[in-house]
Amino acid sequence: AGGGELLVWPWTGILATTTDDDAATADAASTLAFHAHQHFAGVPTTALQEATAGDGHHHHFLVLHFGKSWAGLRDAMSLPGRFPGAGRREWRRRRSSREGATSGAVYGWPAGEDDLRGGDGVVVGRFLREAGGAARSAEDVERDEGRVAAKLAAIDGEHERRAVFLERKCEEMAEAAR
């Protein structure tokens, strides 16, 4: 999963919507929370709002914190399928067009390197960086986990060697005491 694409790690997803006025702000936050709960109940989230953008719209984001597990990566990668036709590409296209993103429409995508750098909202990029997010590929994480597993196996082997040594010493001392 990930195909070498640099994603935000710990694995993170982004839901986004746009409102035309201040009165719809509470509705936007509720709508994003509803979608997050509907698709990913129990996943921690952080709501963010970008001040009125140059296009006169308010942009609302909900950051989904999927964590460091492979299940978290799978959940992040499932976002485009859960929001078909409403992913990062469509968000960017609609956001930069004259009419702006469709007010009330919900967009969702796995957070990537561009998001970390602030490409889809300055507030999102700043939050991801301050939260310690890093741009990593699934392959990099897998390689790191392999190194950790190898170190743990070496430590386990050393402990087993010491246990055998101590058992022999204990047997020798028991024999000598008889």
Secondary structure per residue as TSV (DSSP state, phi and psi in degrees):
chain	resnum	aa	ss	phi	psi
A	1	A	-	360.0	148.3
A	2	G	-	97.4	-29.5
A	3	G	T	52.2	32.7
A	4	G	T	83.9	-8.0
A	5	E	-	-64.1	141.5
A	6	L	-	-84.0	116.8
A	7	L	E	-111.9	162.1
A	8	V	E	-76.6	126.6
A	9	W	E	-121.1	131.5
A	10	P	T	-57.7	146.6
A	11	W	E	-52.0	131.6
A	12	T	E	-140.1	148.0
A	13	G	E	-125.4	163.6
A	14	I	E	-132.3	130.9
A	15	L	E	-111.0	141.7
A	16	A	E	-141.3	149.4
A	17	T	E	-151.6	169.7
A	18	T	E	-130.1	145.3
A	19	T	E	-124.8	157.0
A	20	D	S	-93.1	-20.5
A	21	D	S	-148.1	168.8
A	22	D	G	-64.3	-31.7
A	23	A	G	-65.0	-27.1
A	24	A	G	-87.3	-1.8
A	25	T	H	-60.0	-47.2
A	26	A	H	-63.1	-39.6
A	27	D	H	-63.2	-38.2
A	28	A	H	-63.7	-46.1
A	29	A	H	-61.8	-41.6
A	30	S	H	-65.1	-41.1
A	31	T	H	-62.4	-46.0
A	32	L	H	-64.2	-42.6
A	33	A	H	-62.9	-39.1
A	34	F	H	-60.7	-47.8
A	35	H	H	-63.8	-40.2
A	36	A	H	-62.8	-45.6
A	37	H	H	-67.0	-38.4
A	38	Q	H	-63.3	-41.1
A	39	H	H	-95.2	-31.2
A	40	F	H	-140.7	58.7
A	41	A	T	-56.3	134.2
A	42	G	T	90.5	-9.1
A	43	V	-	-81.2	128.1
A	44	P	-	-63.0	145.5
A	45	T	E	-134.6	161.3
A	46	T	E	-134.8	123.8
A	47	A	E	-88.2	136.5
A	48	L	E	-134.1	147.3
A	49	Q	E	-130.6	134.5
A	50	E	E	-94.2	131.5
A	51	A	-	-52.4	160.4
A	52	T	-	-44.4	122.1
A	53	A	-	-79.5	171.1
A	54	G	T	-59.7	-20.7
A	55	D	T	-89.0	5.0
A	56	G	S	83.9	5.9
A	57	H	-	-106.7	158.1
A	58	H	E	-101.0	132.3
A	59	H	E	-106.7	129.4
A	60	H	E	-117.0	138.9
A	61	F	E	-131.2	148.6
A	62	L	E	-128.1	116.3
A	63	V	E	-89.4	125.6
A	64	L	E	-98.4	123.2
A	65	H	E	-97.8	93.7
A	66	F	E	-81.8	-16.4
A	67	G	E	91.6	-162.9
A	68	K	S	-104.2	-0.5
A	69	S	S	-81.1	165.3
A	70	W	H	-68.8	-29.6
A	71	A	H	-64.3	-36.3
A	72	G	H	-64.0	-40.6
A	73	L	H	-63.3	-43.9
A	74	R	H	-59.9	-42.8
A	75	D	H	-63.9	-44.6
A	76	A	H	-60.4	-43.6
A	77	M	H	-71.1	-15.7
A	78	S	H	-82.8	-10.7
A	79	L	H	-56.8	-45.5
A	80	P	H	-59.9	-33.7
A	81	G	H	-72.0	-27.4
A	82	R	H	-83.1	-20.2
A	83	F	S	-128.4	61.8
A	84	P	T	-60.8	134.3
A	85	G	T	74.3	8.3
A	86	A	-	-140.5	54.3
A	87	G	S	-104.5	-161.7
A	88	R	H	-58.7	-45.9
A	89	R	H	-60.1	-46.1
A	90	E	H	-67.1	-38.7
A	91	W	H	-59.3	-47.8
A	92	R	H	-63.1	-44.8
A	93	R	H	-62.3	-47.7
A	94	R	H	-69.2	-36.8
A	95	R	H	-67.6	-35.2
A	96	S	H	-90.7	-8.9
A	97	S	S	-78.1	168.5
A	98	R	T	-63.2	-38.1
A	99	E	T	-79.4	-12.3
A	100	G	-	76.1	175.2
A	101	A	S	-64.2	144.4
A	102	T	-	-61.8	121.3
A	103	S	T	-61.1	128.7
A	104	G	T	90.5	-19.7
A	105	A	-	-70.2	143.2
A	106	V	-	-106.5	130.3
A	107	Y	E	-113.9	146.9
A	108	G	E	-147.0	141.1
A	109	W	E	-160.2	158.5
A	110	P	E	-72.2	137.2
A	111	A	-	-68.2	131.9
A	112	G	B	-122.6	-174.0
A	113	E	H	-57.0	-40.2
A	114	D	H	-61.4	-38.9
A	115	D	H	-65.3	-40.5
A	116	L	H	-60.7	-35.9
A	117	R	T	-86.1	-1.5
A	118	G	T	94.1	17.3
A	119	G	T	-67.5	-27.9
A	120	D	T	-114.4	20.7
A	121	G	-	146.7	117.7
A	122	V	H	-58.0	-39.9
A	123	V	H	-64.8	-35.8
A	124	V	H	-68.4	-48.1
A	125	G	H	-59.5	-45.1
A	126	R	H	-61.7	-45.5
A	127	F	H	-60.8	-46.8
A	128	L	H	-61.9	-41.8
A	129	R	H	-65.8	-45.0
A	130	E	H	-66.8	-28.0
A	131	A	T	-80.9	-0.7
A	132	G	T	88.4	15.5
A	133	G	-	-65.4	146.4
A	134	A	E	-134.5	147.7
A	135	A	E	-81.9	114.4
A	136	R	E	-140.2	151.5
A	137	S	-	-94.2	157.4
A	138	A	H	-59.5	-35.1
A	139	E	H	-63.9	-39.8
A	140	D	H	-63.1	-43.6
A	141	V	H	-65.0	-42.2
A	142	E	H	-61.9	-42.3
A	143	R	H	-63.2	-44.0
A	144	D	H	-62.4	-41.7
A	145	E	H	-64.8	-34.8
A	146	G	H	-63.5	-41.1
A	147	R	H	-64.1	-43.2
A	148	V	H	-63.5	-42.8
A	149	A	H	-61.7	-41.0
A	150	A	H	-64.4	-41.4
A	151	K	H	-64.0	-42.7
A	152	L	H	-64.7	-37.9
A	153	A	H	-64.3	-39.4
A	154	A	H	-65.5	-41.3
A	155	I	H	-64.6	-43.3
A	156	D	H	-60.6	-43.3
A	157	G	H	-60.3	-41.5
A	158	E	H	-65.0	-41.3
A	159	H	H	-64.2	-40.6
A	160	E	H	-63.0	-43.3
A	161	R	H	-59.8	-43.3
A	162	R	H	-66.9	-38.2
A	163	A	H	-63.3	-43.1
A	164	V	H	-62.9	-44.3
A	165	F	H	-58.6	-47.3
A	166	L	H	-66.8	-36.5
A	167	E	H	-62.5	-43.3
A	168	R	H	-62.3	-44.6
A	169	K	H	-61.5	-41.0
A	170	C	H	-63.6	-42.8
A	171	E	H	-64.2	-42.7
A	172	E	H	-60.8	-44.4
A	173	M	H	-66.8	-36.4
A	174	A	H	-65.4	-40.6
A	175	E	H	-65.1	-43.1
A	176	A	H	-66.4	-30.8
A	177	A	H	-76.5	-16.3
A	178	R	-	-75.8	360.0
